Each structure stands twice: as C-alpha cells, then as structure tokens.
Amino acid sequence: MQKLTNKEEEIMHILWKLKKAFVKEIQAEITEDQPHYNTLSTIVRNLEEKKYVDHQAFGNTHQYFPIVTLEEYRKKFMNTAIENYFNNSYKNMVSFFAKEEKISANELREILEMIENKKD
C-alpha cells in the first residue's frame, strides 16, 4: 500500500464518507483550499493508480469509489507510525499519549479491561 499525500488522504476521507462520487461531488465536499476541477481529477486518477479507488464509467464521466477501506488504511497507517515513531512499541506509543495528557487514567483502565476481556 503506497503512502498518500495529505491531499490524497483528504480525498479518500471524502470517498469513504460518500461511498461513491463523481469529481464534482468530491469537489463540493472540500471546504478549504478547494482545488480546480482538473487538479482534483488528477489527484483522483493518482489514487486509482495507487489502487485506492476504482471507477465506473458513465459515458465520458467516471464515478469513483474506494477499494481500500478506512479500516485497512487506518491499520497500515498506525502500524507504520508505531514502527517509525515509537520504535515498534505500543507501550512507547501509549506512554507518549499519557505524557502529552492525550489519554486519561480512566481511558487506560478501559483499554486494560478490553485487553483482559479479550484474553478470556
């Protein structure tokens, strides 16, 4: 799975939300720094080349849909982030968020409970 640019990732989030869309429908969802139609069309075709989306042709226009799920992408993204930024250690990742006060003790207890219940 190839890495996505920030703009490609933004477009994928739109496609995951809409399930299928024409370029004009994708463009309508972009609220800030809306790219020109041709630029957006190129980005979507790049996503197709990277095997993230496919299309169904309707005459000269294409309706695009994701072929990589959000869950598949999230798993790949998180695994890469943990490998690259936390020395492949989930413990390092969790302690980072605890130190940054991005996760509470109650949330950690909930996570422990989930882990313990899964072992049963």
Backbone as CSV, one residue per row, in Angstrom:
resi,resn,N_x,N_y,N_z,CA_x,CA_y,CA_z,C_x,C_y,C_z
1,MET,0.858,-1.179,0.000,0.000,0.000,0.000,0.899,1.236,0.000
2,GLN,0.789,2.044,-1.035,1.618,3.244,-1.147,1.142,4.333,-0.193
3,LYS,2.093,5.150,0.229,1.809,6.281,1.110,1.005,7.333,0.338
4,LEU,0.073,7.962,1.018,-0.737,9.015,0.405,-0.225,10.391,0.804
5,THR,-0.392,11.350,-0.107,-0.121,12.741,0.244,-1.273,13.221,1.133
6,ASN,-1.090,14.373,1.765,-2.160,14.926,2.612,-3.437,15.154,1.808
7,LYS,-3.296,15.670,0.588,-4.465,15.954,-0.249,-5.147,14.650,-0.665
8,GLU,-4.347,13.630,-1.020,-4.922,12.337,-1.386,-5.684,11.740,-0.214
9,GLU,-5.115,11.862,0.975,-5.782,11.342,2.166,-7.095,12.086,2.413
10,GLU,-7.089,13.382,2.213,-8.319,14.178,2.368,-9.391,13.680,1.392
11,ILE,-8.999,13.421,0.154,-9.938,12.939,-0.858,-10.461,11.552,-0.477
12,MET,-9.575,10.696,0.039,-10.009,9.364,0.457,-11.043,9.463,1.572
13,HIS,-10.855,10.360,2.524,-11.836,10.517,3.601,-13.191,10.923,3.028
14,ILE,-13.183,11.754,2.013,-14.436,12.152,1.360,-15.076,10.940,0.682
15,LEU,-14.268,10.155,-0.031,-14.812,8.972,-0.707,-15.299,7.916,0.284
16,TRP,-14.597,7.743,1.396,-15.085,6.808,2.411,-16.436,7.273,2.950
17,LYS,-16.589,8.571,3.100,-17.848,9.124,3.607,-18.980,8.982,2.578
18,LEU,-18.687,9.337,1.320,-19.727,9.330,0.283,-19.979,7.941,-0.312
19,LYS,-19.023,7.039,-0.179,-19.076,5.671,-0.726,-18.789,5.625,-2.237
20,LYS,-19.347,6.550,-3.002,-19.050,6.680,-4.430,-19.389,8.103,-4.835
21,ALA,-18.596,8.652,-5.767,-18.819,10.058,-6.124,-18.144,10.409,-7.444
22,PHE,-18.738,11.364,-8.113,-18.117,11.986,-9.276,-17.178,13.076,-8.761
23,VAL,-16.230,13.497,-9.582,-15.255,14.503,-9.157,-15.951,15.766,-8.650
24,LYS,-17.022,16.199,-9.322,-17.751,17.410,-8.887,-18.339,17.233,-7.481
25,GLU,-18.771,16.022,-7.146,-19.318,15.754,-5.817,-18.210,15.775,-4.764
26,ILE,-17.042,15.266,-5.132,-15.888,15.321,-4.226,-15.511,16.775,-4.001
27,GLN,-15.455,17.547,-5.093,-15.077,18.962,-5.021,-16.031,19.739,-4.108
28,ALA,-17.299,19.416,-4.157,-18.303,20.113,-3.335,-18.084,19.865,-1.839
29,GLU,-17.442,18.766,-1.478,-17.191,18.432,-0.075,-15.974,19.156,0.510
30,ILE,-15.121,19.705,-0.357,-13.898,20.364,0.102,-14.223,21.810,0.441
31,THR,-14.075,22.168,1.713,-14.471,23.499,2.155,-13.321,24.505,2.136
32,GLU,-12.095,24.027,2.385,-10.945,24.935,2.395,-9.990,24.583,1.267
33,ASP,-9.408,25.598,0.648,-8.433,25.407,-0.430,-8.951,24.430,-1.480
34,GLN,-10.144,24.710,-1.966,-10.753,23.833,-2.965,-9.915,23.840,-4.246
35,PRO,-9.428,22.660,-4.659,-8.612,22.614,-5.877,-9.473,22.791,-7.126
36,HIS,-8.845,23.202,-8.213,-9.516,23.304,-9.503,-9.996,21.909,-9.903
37,TYR,-11.056,21.838,-10.657,-11.625,20.550,-11.077,-10.567,19.643,-11.707
38,ASN,-9.754,20.188,-12.630,-8.747,19.366,-13.319,-7.684,18.839,-12.348
39,THR,-7.292,19.663,-11.392,-6.321,19.239,-10.378,-6.897,18.108,-9.551
40,LEU,-8.139,18.267,-9.125,-8.802,17.245,-8.334,-8.951,15.950,-9.123
41,SER,-9.292,16.065,-10.388,-9.419,14.899,-11.251,-8.090,14.149,-11.346
42,THR,-6.990,14.888,-11.437,-5.658,14.274,-11.478,-5.359,13.546,-10.166
43,ILE,-5.704,14.157,-9.041,-5.479,13.531,-7.732,-6.257,12.218,-7.642
44,VAL,-7.497,12.234,-8.086,-8.335,11.033,-8.026,-7.763,9.942,-8.935
45,ARG,-7.287,10.326,-10.115,-6.664,9.338,-11.022,-5.384,8.771,-10.403
46,ASN,-4.634,9.611,-9.665,-3.445,9.121,-8.956,-3.838,8.098,-7.897
47,LEU,-4.951,8.353,-7.204,-5.448,7.398,-6.215,-5.833,6.077,-6.889
48,GLU,-6.333,6.180,-8.092,-6.682,4.974,-8.837,-5.414,4.207,-9.226
49,GLU,-4.382,4.926,-9.660,-3.103,4.293,-9.998,-2.475,3.619,-8.781
50,LYS,-2.657,4.222,-7.613,-2.121,3.659,-6.370,-3.005,2.533,-5.836
51,LYS,-4.087,2.234,-6.539,-5.010,1.146,-6.181,-5.807,1.416,-4.906
52,TYR,-6.140,2.693,-4.685,-7.004,3.053,-3.565,-8.452,3.188,-4.008
53,VAL,-8.649,3.581,-5.256,-10.002,3.752,-5.784,-10.109,3.079,-7.150
54,ASP,-11.350,2.856,-7.550,-11.652,2.366,-8.895,-12.806,3.232,-9.396
55,HIS,-13.244,2.982,-10.601,-14.326,3.806,-11.131,-15.290,2.976,-11.963
56,GLN,-16.465,3.556,-12.123,-17.460,3.035,-13.051,-17.693,4.156,-14.065
57,ALA,-17.597,3.818,-15.342,-17.750,4.828,-16.396,-19.221,5.042,-16.723
58,PHE,-19.569,6.304,-16.880,-20.891,6.707,-17.353,-20.638,7.648,-18.523
59,GLY,-20.514,7.101,-19.709,-20.145,7.911,-20.874,-18.736,8.427,-20.706
60,ASN,-18.586,9.750,-20.774,-17.260,10.368,-20.636,-16.890,10.688,-19.194
61,THR,-17.781,10.430,-18.270,-17.513,10.760,-16.873,-17.375,9.481,-16.046
62,HIS,-16.656,9.617,-14.947,-16.405,8.462,-14.083,-16.911,8.717,-12.675
63,GLN,-17.513,7.682,-12.107,-17.907,7.722,-10.701,-16.892,6.861,-9.947
64,TYR,-16.240,7.455,-8.964,-15.165,6.791,-8.238,-15.671,6.219,-6.927
65,PHE,-15.031,5.131,-6.502,-15.377,4.510,-5.227,-14.116,3.903,-4.622
66,PRO,-14.030,3.892,-3.280,-12.830,3.349,-2.630,-12.778,1.828,-2.747
67,ILE,-11.575,1.293,-2.948,-11.392,-0.159,-2.917,-10.512,-0.558,-1.727
68,VAL,-9.973,0.441,-1.049,-9.281,0.232,0.223,-10.203,0.810,1.288
69,THR,-10.517,0.011,2.298,-11.416,0.504,3.342,-10.664,1.420,4.301
70,LEU,-11.437,2.235,5.011,-10.859,3.099,6.034,-10.133,2.252,7.076
71,GLU,-10.700,1.114,7.439,-10.094,0.241,8.444,-8.743,-0.295,7.966
72,GLU,-8.660,-0.709,6.696,-7.390,-1.202,6.141,-6.336,-0.100,6.160
73,TYR,-6.745,1.102,5.755,-5.810,2.228,5.722,-5.369,2.604,7.140
74,ARG,-6.312,2.653,8.055,-6.009,3.009,9.445,-4.989,2.033,10.033
75,LYS,-5.205,0.747,9.786,-4.297,-0.276,10.312,-2.891,-0.078,9.750
76,LYS,-2.771,0.127,8.456,-1.469,0.338,7.811,-0.825,1.616,8.334
77,PHE,-1.605,2.690,8.420,-1.105,3.980,8.885,-0.589,3.877,10.319
78,MET,-1.366,3.234,11.192,-0.973,3.119,12.597,0.248,2.226,12.757
79,ASN,0.284,1.111,12.041,1.442,0.221,12.123,2.713,0.942,11.682
80,THR,2.620,1.718,10.620,3.779,2.475,10.128,4.186,3.541,11.138
81,ALA,3.215,4.247,11.705,3.516,5.293,12.686,4.179,4.702,13.923
82,ILE,3.667,3.591,14.407,4.241,2.956,15.601,5.655,2.476,15.311
83,GLU,5.836,1.911,14.129,7.168,1.439,13.734,8.154,2.607,13.616
84,ASN,7.736,3.683,12.953,8.643,4.804,12.670,8.856,5.764,13.837
85,TYR,7.844,5.944,14.680,7.929,6.971,15.716,8.011,6.430,17.149
86,PHE,7.686,5.150,17.336,7.669,4.605,18.691,8.496,3.331,18.813
87,ASN,9.471,3.173,17.923,10.388,2.033,17.969,9.630,0.700,17.998
88,ASN,8.528,0.670,17.236,7.696,-0.532,17.107,7.137,-1.009,18.454
89,SER,6.917,-0.063,19.379,6.437,-0.404,20.715,5.117,0.307,21.005
90,TYR,4.077,-0.494,21.243,2.789,0.075,21.612,2.870,0.711,22.996
91,LYS,3.699,0.151,23.850,3.906,0.726,25.188,4.461,2.143,25.057
92,ASN,5.464,2.334,24.183,6.021,3.670,23.964,4.954,4.625,23.437
93,MET,4.094,4.125,22.557,3.039,4.970,22.000,2.066,5.407,23.096
94,VAL,1.603,4.471,23.899,0.642,4.793,24.959,1.269,5.730,25.984
95,SER,2.537,5.483,26.349,3.179,6.364,27.337,3.369,7.771,26.762
96,PHE,3.621,7.877,25.460,3.715,9.190,24.816,2.401,9.958,24.986
97,PHE,1.280,9.291,24.688,-0.014,9.959,24.811,-0.343,10.281,26.266
98,ALA,0.082,9.437,27.190,-0.136,9.716,28.613,0.658,10.950,29.036
99,LYS,1.926,11.028,28.614,2.765,12.187,28.962,2.226,13.469,28.346
100,GLU,1.672,13.365,27.158,1.105,14.538,26.472,-0.297,14.869,26.979
101,GLU,-0.771,14.084,27.939,-2.109,14.232,28.516,-3.211,14.136,27.462
102,LYS,-3.000,13.224,26.514,-3.987,12.965,25.469,-4.847,11.748,25.796
103,ILE,-4.462,11.051,26.872,-5.218,9.883,27.306,-5.305,9.925,28.835
104,SER,-6.486,9.638,29.339,-6.698,9.717,30.795,-6.479,8.359,31.448
105,ALA,-6.358,8.381,32.769,-6.225,7.141,33.533,-7.468,6.274,33.342
106,ASN,-8.641,6.903,33.296,-9.882,6.143,33.065,-9.867,5.461,31.700
107,GLU,-9.389,6.169,30.679,-9.298,5.566,29.345,-8.309,4.408,29.336
108,LEU,-7.188,4.565,30.057,-6.214,3.476,30.159,-6.825,2.261,30.858
109,ARG,-7.627,2.509,31.900,-8.304,1.407,32.592,-9.278,0.691,31.641
110,GLU,-9.985,1.484,30.825,-10.908,0.898,29.839,-10.138,0.020,28.845
111,ILE,-8.990,0.508,28.410,-8.159,-0.261,27.475,-7.689,-1.557,28.133
112,LEU,-7.239,-1.465,29.379,-6.819,-2.672,30.114,-7.959,-3.671,30.227
113,GLU,-9.144,-3.150,30.516,-10.320,-4.006,30.628,-10.603,-4.703,29.297
114,MET,-10.482,-3.970,28.204,-10.686,-4.558,26.877,-9.670,-5.667,26.615
115,ILE,-8.435,-5.422,26.974,-7.364,-6.411,26.771,-7.620,-7.649,27.627
116,GLU,-7.960,-7.425,28.896,-8.205,-8.538,29.803,-9.425,-9.361,29.386
117,ASN,-10.478,-8.708,28.925,-11.677,-9.417,28.473,-11.434,-10.197,27.201
118,LYS,-10.535,-9.735,26.372,-10.225,-10.422,25.126,-9.474,-11.728,25.395
119,LYS,-8.735,-11.767,26.491,-7.940,-12.967,26.815,-8.817,-14.140,27.251
120,ASP,-10.032,-13.834,27.706,-10.920,-14.903,28.202,-11.383,-15.807,27.088
